Amino acid sequence: MRHPSVISRRVAAAAAVLAVAAGAAACGPEGSSKGGDGASGAAGAPKKGGTLTVLNSRPQEDFDPARLYTSGGGNVPSLVFRTLTTRNREDGAAGAKVVPDLATDLGTPSKNATVWTYTLKDGLKFEDGTAITSADIKYGIERSFAAELSGGAPYLRDWLIGGAAYQGPYKDEKGLDSIETPDAKTIVFHLNKPEGEFPYLATQTQTTPVPKAKDTGTKYEEHPLSSGPYKVVRNEGDGERLVLERNPHWSAATDEERKAYPDRIDVRSGLDSAVINQRLSASQGADAAAVTTDTNLGPAELAKVSGDKKLAARVGTGHFGYTNYIAFNPKVKPFDNPKVREAISYAVDRTSVINAAGGSSLAEAATTFLPNQSSFGYTPYDAFPAGKNGNAAKAKELLKEAGYANGLTVTLTHNNDKNFETSPEIATALQEALKKAGITVKLQGLEDNAYSDTVHNLKSEPGFFLTGWGADWPSGGPFFAPIFDGRQIVKGGYNFNTAQLNDPAVNKEIDEINKLTDLSAAAERWGALDKKVGEQALTVPLFHPVYKRLYGESVKNTVISDWTGVLDISQAAVK
């Protein structure tokens, strides 16, 4: 999943869908769930009607299910595009579960999880009243392979037999043999390796049905055919202004997840973040029924809001599986010495780091690489217990054993952007902490693009730098494997296995976990593997961000799940 401080093929979900929703573990406002009674948000039971306004900084670009990189179906996208499965629309940890959407269940796997079969629900229709069939889903997936419709998640290309060579239906009308549709209600996927997490992948918008007869290629984004509760009636500036109105052929009887309370959704983007927070704070006119899906309260703004009880009551707290950490490149001296990496791990003062990230309301200390959520397989451990303020004495002891009794000097690379994650404030906090252990840290700040290009290229990767990672769905697979699976080391492009770890035992365990279709059992194994790799001090987990977002005073039924970390607009009401 992608975060603004990380550019990643696999990390792109966060920016494209969750739009900077990230965080740790817990939940948003209590008292609301899928059957919400309006206990969260404005008083009174939620009712149908009205217009919900969405105020965002980034536009909803490329509004085509093939091109979107989403998690759980996205936020605005999932109002229009239904998928085989989707995220559970409930607060907190319950919202990190995957549930059926167009399909009747999470899919039936073969014994080795290389074949997955789905059956569609009865009564599914497009906005024009025509029936949704398995052939529409197959075609929707196939068009996502077309070069002109690139941008979506890469997993289907990687997992489907023949996917790597397929170029989409515009060049190959025959389609993918690895997707079978024996009848109008059944779709079968043949994978080239076991993938127990396929139900999570089926939440991506690429599994949205697209009727071949209505496909207009790159122009489809202007008016995609809706399978969800709303249809597109206006799309200006490539998603800068997006207006949605009710799809008369959507049936709540087939959709347990989306409440669809408002009559209209008006998405306005390209706004300055400060302006968004000012408008939500003032809550005047249409802004009283407004939310944001991509703009957080910063430390200064949060301090002001916290001093006003009425405003504070309108702040949603979001958590999303994301970890900010120090990365080491063991190919660069002195980080090839495990004791040097361990010394730094002990020297880190997480309290000062959290203060630099905006304080304990906006960041939670991390000692594990996996986020502290059960769905990821979180297993508490602290391989190098530094306490709240670092253990300088233990760090000095390790440095002496490493041959640096008189200390050493290293360079820490960071982003110049003030993102409170990989920014100068975090780097300076680490510089001051490590100084107490006899480690002199020189800071190398790079502009955002240069920073990403430098740290994710094997040829230029520094030995010691700040970075972060979020998952495409809330489980250990897409969180752990891209960082520690040796087969995912990319030599000629963006690389995220920054430690360049290629341990056959780790690779084998990843494969074994991927065979499991029992997601709880898989989570337990991911947690154990995290602990095993964590003991090698290849990273220093620092913190999980927490997200605070304002919403308008008329907004009811606020649901914030640990899958997205942001208010779910499919549940929100304004009446």
N, C-alpha and C positions, 0 to 999 in steps of 0.2 A: 504494500500500500504506500501511497506517496504522501509525503509531508512537505511543506514548503521549504524546509531546510535539507531535504533529501531528494535527489532526482533519481528515479528508479523505474525501470519497466514494471517490476513487480509491485512497487510501492505506490504506483500511480493512483490507486483507488482513492486514497484519502483526499487528494486535491480535486480529483475529478468528480468524486461523489460526495464524500463526507465534507469536502471543502474545509480542510484543516480541522476536522474534528479529531481530537486525539486525547488520550488521557489514561488513567490507570484503572482503578477497580472499584466500585461502589456504584451508587445510582443517583439519579436526579431526584426531583421532587417526589415525595411519597404520596401514596393515596390515589395514583392513577395507574390503570393498566388497560388491557385490551377491552375490557368491559367498563371502562372508566365512568365514574359517576360525577366527574367534574370537581373532585376534591382537590385537584391541583390546578393552578392557574386561577383565573377569575372565578368568583363565586357563582353557584347555580349549575344545574345540569346542562351538559352540552346539547345544543340543538342544531338542526340543519338550517343552512342559510347564510347569507352574507358573503363578504369577500375577505380572504386571507391574503395579506400582502407579505411578500418575502423581500427583505432588503439585504442584498449581498454585494460584496466587493468584486467577486469574479463572475463573469457571465457563464451561463449554462451552454457552453459551446458544443458544437457537433452533436445536436440533439437527435442522434440516430442510434438505435440500440446496438448496432454493429461497432460503432466508434467510441462509445462510452466505456470508461474504465470504472466500474462501480463495485461496491461491496454490499451485499444484501439487496441488490436491486437499486441502490441509490436512494436519494431523498425526493427531489423533484422528479427524476426519471421514473420512480416506481409509482407515481400517480398516473402515468400514461402507459408504462410498459410493465406488464406482468411477466413473470418468469416461472420456470418449472418449480423452483423452490424460492423461498425468501426468508428474511429475518423475522423472528418473533417480535411483534410490536408491543413489548412490555418494558417497564422500567428495569434498570439495573441488570443484574446477572441473568435474569430470566430472558432478557432481550438478546442475549448472546447465542440463543439456540436457533437452529435452522428448522424451518417448518415448510409444509407443502404450500404451493401457490396454485399454479395451473394444474399441477399433478395431484393425484389423490393421496400420495404419500411421499416419503423421501427417496423412493426408488428401491428396486429389488436388485441386489448385487449377485453376481455369480460367486461361487465358492472362493475364488481367488481375487475378487473385486476388480476384474478386468472387463466385465460386461455389466452394464447397468440398464435396467428396464424401467420405464415410466409409463403410467396410464393417465390420460387426461380426464379431468372432471367432466361431467355432463353439463350442457347449457352454456358453454363458453362462447362468447361472440365478440367480434370486432365492432368498432364504432358504426360501421355501415350495416350492421345486423347479420353479416355472414358468419357462419360457424368457424371457430378456430380448430384447426386439425393438426395432427402430428407432422404433416408435410409442411405446414407453415413454420413450425418450430425448426425443422430440419433446414428449410431454406433460409430462415433467419440466421442460423448458425453458419451456414455455408457462405452467405454473403459477407460475413465478418472476416473471411479469409482473403477477400479482394483487396489488393494493394491500395486502391482509391478509397477504401473504407477502413483503413487501419487506425489503430489507437486503442482498441479494446484489450482486455486481458489476454495474455499469451497461452494460457493453460490448455485450451482446446487444441491449439496448434501443436503443443508439446505432447498432449496425452492421447489424442485420437490416432488410431492407426491410419497412416497415410496423410496425416495432418501437416507434417513438415513440408511436403511437396505440393500440397493443394493450393491453387491460386484463385479459388472462388468461382462462382457460377457464371460470371461474365466471360471467363476464359475457358471454363470447363463445365459445360452444362450437365455432364454426367453426374456430378456431385460426389460426395464422399460415401464410399461403400461402407465405411465404419459407422455410419448412422443409418439405421434401418427403420422403416415405418411400415410394418406389416399390415396395419389398418389405420383408420383415421384417428384412433384413440391411443395408439401405442407407438412409442419411440424407444429404440434400443441403441446404446452406445458401446462400441468396441474399442477398448483402450490398449495401448501397447505395453502397459505395466500396471500393476495393482494400484488403485487409488481409492482408499477407504473414505477420503474426504470429498468424493465427487458430489454429494448433496450440497456442500458449501459452494462448489464451483457452479452448480446449477442455479445459484442466485444471481449470477452475472447477467447483465442485460443481453448478452449474446444469445441467451435461450428464449428471448422474446419472439413470439410468432410474427412473421412478416409474410403476407400473401404475395406470391411471385407476381401475380397480375398487377399488383399495385406498387411494385418496386420501381422507384424513379432514380435509382443510383445515388449519386452525391446530392441530389435535390430532395431525397426522401426526408431529410431532417427538417425541411420546411413544413411538411405536414405528414408526419408518421402516423400510420393507422393505429389508433389506440386499442389496447386490450384491457386497460385499467379504468378507474372511475372517472377520469378526466381526459378530454381531448384538447389538442392544440388548436387554438383559434387565432393566435397571433405569435409570430416569432420574428423579432427585429434585431438587427445587429448581431447575428449569429448567437442568439441566446441572451443578449443584453436585456431585452424586454420579452418576456414569455408570458402569455396569457392563456390560462386553461379554464375550460368550462366543462360542465357535466357531460359524460358520455351516456346517452340514454339507454344504450344496450348493455352497459355493465350491470351485473346482478350481484347484490350483496350476498345472495344465497350461495354463490360460488366463491366468495372471497371473505374469509374470516379475519383477515389482517387489516384491511384498510377501512377506516370509518367513513371517510369522505363527507365530513360535515359541511364545509363551505360550498356555496354554489359556484364560486369563482376563486381561482388562485392567480394572483398578479405578481410575477417575479420581476423585480427591478434590480439590475446589477450595474457594475461600473462605479459604485459609490465609494467614497473615502470611508475607511473604517471608523474614524472619529465622528463623521456625519451620521453614520448608521447608529452608533451608540447614543448620539445626541437625540436623534429622532425617536429611538425606542424609549429613551429616558423621558422625553417630553410627552410621548404618547398622545399626540394631538391628531384629531381628525382620523384619517384612514390609518395612521400609524398606531392607533390604539389597538388595531387588529393586525399587527405586524410582528414578524419574527425574522431572525437571521439564521442561516445555516452555515455561515462561514466566517463570522466576525466575533472574536472573543473580546472580553473586557481585559485591558492591560492592568498592570499593578496599580498605576495612579488612578485609573477609572474605577477599579474595584474598590479602592480605598474610599472614594467619594460615595459610591453606591452603598457600601456597607454602613455608612453613617446615616442613611435614610431608610427607615424601616419599610416604608411603602415600596421604595425601589428595590431594596434587598429581597422583598417577597417576590419580585418579578425576575429573579436571577435563576436560571437553570444551571445545575451542576452536571457536567458531562465527563464520562470516563471512557477511554477507548484504548485498545491495546497498543501501546507505544512506549518505547524505551529510549531515553537519551543516554549516550555512553561515550567513554573514551575508547578509541580503537587503536590498537598497536599493529604495526607491520613488523613481524619478527625477522624479516629479511634485511631490516635496517638496524645497524648498531646504535645504541647498546640494547635495543629491544629484543635482540636475538637471545638475550640472557633472561631466562624466566625469573630470576631473583630480582632483576631490575623492574620487571613488570609487576612482580609481587610487592616490591617496595613502594611503587607508585600507588598500588591498590590500597595499601595500608595508610599512605600519607594523605589520601583524599579526605577533605573536610566536607561532608555532604550537607551539613547545616549551612555553610557559607555558599555552597553551590545552589541550594534551594532558595536562599535569600536572593541570590543573583538572578534566579529564574522567576522572581516575583513574589516569593514567600510561600509558606506552607499551604495557603489557599489555592495556589496555582501549580504546585509541584509536590510530589510525594517521593521520599527517598527510595532508591532501588538498590538491592544487592544481588538480584537475579537478573539474567538477561531476559527471560520470559516475563511478560507483564504479570502483575499480581492479580490475575483473574483465573478462576477455576477452569474456564473453557480452554485456556491455553495450556493447562497442565501445571500451573504455578505450584512449585514445591519450594517452600521457604528454605533458604540457605544463605550463609554469608561466609564464603571461602576465606576472606581476608578481613576479619572483623576490625574495623577502624573506629567503631563507635560513632557518635554524632559529630565529633570534631577532628577525626583522624588520629592515627597512632604513629606519631613521628619517631618515637623510640624504636618501635618494631621496624619501621622503614629504614632507619639508620643501620640497624643490625643486619638487615638483608643486604643493604648496599655494601657494607663491609665484606660480607660473604661473597658478594659479586665482584669484589676487587675495587670498590670505590669508597674506601674508608674516608677519603677527604671530600666526598660528595661528587656530583657530576652536573654537567650542563646539557640540557636538551631543548628542542624546539617544539612548541605546541602550535599546530595549525588550526585556525578557527575561521568562522565566517564573519565578515564585517557587518552583516545585517544584524540589526537589533531585534532578534527573534526570540530572545530569552531562552535559547536552547543550545545553539552552537556559536553563540555570539561573544563579543569582547567581554561582557560582564561575567560569563561563565568561565572564560579563559583566565581572566584576572583573578577570580576566586581560587582557581586551581593553582595558579602561579604563587599566590600568597601561602597556600597550604603546603605546597611541596617545598617551599623555601625553608620551612621549619624542620624539614627532614634532611636538609643539606642538598636539595635538588634545585638548581637554578634553572628557571624556565624562561626561555626567550619566546615571545609571542609572534607568530606570523599570521597576520590577518589578510584574507583574500576576499575580493568581491564575490557575490553569490555565484555567478556562473563559473568563474575561475575556480572558486572553492570546490564546487561539485565536480567539475572536470578533472581537477587535480587529485582529489582524494579517492575518486572512483576509477582511476586509470592505473593499472599495474606499473606502467613505466614512470609515473610521477607520484605515486602514492607515498606520502610522508610516513615517518615512523611512528608519529604520535599526533593524533588529531581528534577533534570532536565530531560526532555524527549521531544519527538516530535511526530507528527502524519501526515501522508499523506493518501490520499484516493485512492481506487482502480479505481475510475473514478471521473470526476470533477462534483460532486454534493454533496448535504448535507448528503444523506443517509449513505454511507460508511465512511464519515468523522465524523459525529456527533454520530451516534448510537453506535458504538463499545466503545466509551468513556463514554457515559452517559445513555445508556439503561441498566436498572437494571437486565434485563433478560440475559444480555451478561456478567455478572460477572462470571468469571471462578475460581472455588475454588481449582481445582486439577491440574491446568496447567497454561499456560501463560494468565494473566489477563490484560486487558487494561482499564477497568473502574476503574482507580486508586483511584477515590474519593469514589468508591463503592456506587454510587448514585443509589437508587432504588425507585424513586418517581413515584407512579402510574399515576399522571397527565402527567409527562414527557413521560412515557412509552406509555400512551394512545395517546398522540399527535404524537409520532413517528409512531404508527400504522395508525393513520388517514392520515398522510402525505404519507405514503407508498401506500395508496390506490389511490393517485392522478396520473393520466397518463398525466396530463398537467404539464410538467416539470418546466415551468416558475412559475406556481402557487405553486408547491411544493417548489421551491427555496425560494419563499417569506416566506413560513411557516417555513422553516429551519432557516432562518435568525431571525425570531421572537423568535423561540425557543432558539436559541443561546443566544440572549439578555437576555431572562428569566433565563436561567441557569447561564449565565455569572455573574449575579448579586449576585450569591451565593458565589463567590470567591473560587471556587473549583480548579481553575487553574489561573495562571497569564500568559497570552499570552505575549511573548517577541518579536519575530520577524519572518518574513517569509524570507527564504533564496532566493537569486538571483544567477543565475548561468551564469558564463562567460566561454565560450569555444572557443578555436581557431579552425579554419579550414584552409585547404590548399589554396594556392593562385589561383589554377585553378578551385576551386569548385564554381559552379554557382547555382542560384535558391535556396538559403538557406531559408527554411521555418521552423519556430520554434513556435509551438502552446502552448497555456496555458494548454493543456491536458498533454503534455509530458515534456515541458521545454527544450527539446533538438532538435538539427537539425534533421529534418525528412529525412532519407536517401531515402525514396521512391520518394522524390521530387528533390533530388540533381542531378546535371549534372556535367560532367568534360570536356565537349567539347564545 
